[in-house]
Structures are given as C-alpha cells and as structure tokens.
Amino acid sequence: MGDRDLKEDEPLARLASMAMFHKTMKDFLFTLFWGREGDLKRCGKKRYAADAVSLMTLHASKGLEFPAVIIPGMRKGSLPLETEQAEEERRLFYVGMTRAREELILVTSGEPSPFLRELPEAEIQNEELAGTPEARARQMSLFDFFPSGEMPSA
C-alpha cells in the first residue's frame, strides 16, 4: 500500500472508520465475521433522508439518532440470541433504544425477551394485537362468492 493517503482508498478508509467504533480488535473481527458488512458499507455515509426508513443493525446505529426507532424481534431466543453473549447483546440493545429521540417501539411475539423485563414499567405502554392471526383468518370456500341461497345450476 505504500505511503498513500488513506483517503485515496475509500474502502480502506471506511474499514478504518468502522474499526474506531470497536473497543478491541476481537470485537471488530467479530463484526466482520458475523456478516455485518452492511455496517461497513454505511460507515462514512451517515446522511439519511428525513422522509425515509433506514434499516440497519444495532451495531450500525451507533452514533446516530432518529425521531422514531422500531426494534423488532424482542422475543426470548432472539435477543439475546446467545446466553454467552448476553451482556454484549444487552449493550447493543441499549445502543438501539437510545437512538430514538421521540418514540421507541419494541415489537415482540411469543415469550418476550428477558431484556424487556428490565425496563421501567412506568415508561412502557403495552399494546396488544386484538386476537391472534389464526382467530381472524378463515379458510374461504368457493360458495362464499355466491349470494346466500343462489347456487349456480349445473
């Protein structure tokens, strides 16, 4: 690579910029290993349209702020995914939550994540879906398309 200025090599500059968000080389390599290349692509391009949705990992949200943040998948077995990494995942969850300026929406199904039990109940507004998708769904019959009593003649 020689004595070239790092700014001349954009991918390398982005890689170096992304590395600054990690405390250790091990953390940085973990990010690279687990396929978070989207984090690397976004690094250095922190201009987001005000009228657009930005989809990103919790890692990629570090240092950013948004009017509203939605964190889906807040169920047991998803966050934390691995109990050995629970503290790191708790820190990432905190990072994600603190990106919201005005509204934070946490979405769960099934058994909620243990992280949700750690939040102050006074600050939480629970909203449940009325009924289950199975209760609202109904198998339609061919006969549903005909007015009652009016069957086509053979």
Sequence and secondary structure as in RCSB ss.txt:
>XXXX:A:sequence
MGDRDLKEDEPLARLASMAMFHKTMKDFLFTLFWGREGDLKRCGKKRYAADAVSLMTLHASKGLEFPAVIIPGMR
KGSLPLETEQAEEERRLFYVGMTRAREELILVTSGEPSPFLRELPEAEIQNEELAGTPEARARQMSLFDFFPSGE
MPSA
>XXXX:A:secstr
 TT  GGGSHHHHHHHHHHTT SSHHHHHHHHHTT HHHHHHTT     TTS     TTTTTT  EEEEEE   B
TTTSSS GGGHHHHHHHHHHHHTTEEEEEEE   SSB HHHHTS GGG      SS HHHH     GGGGS TT 
    
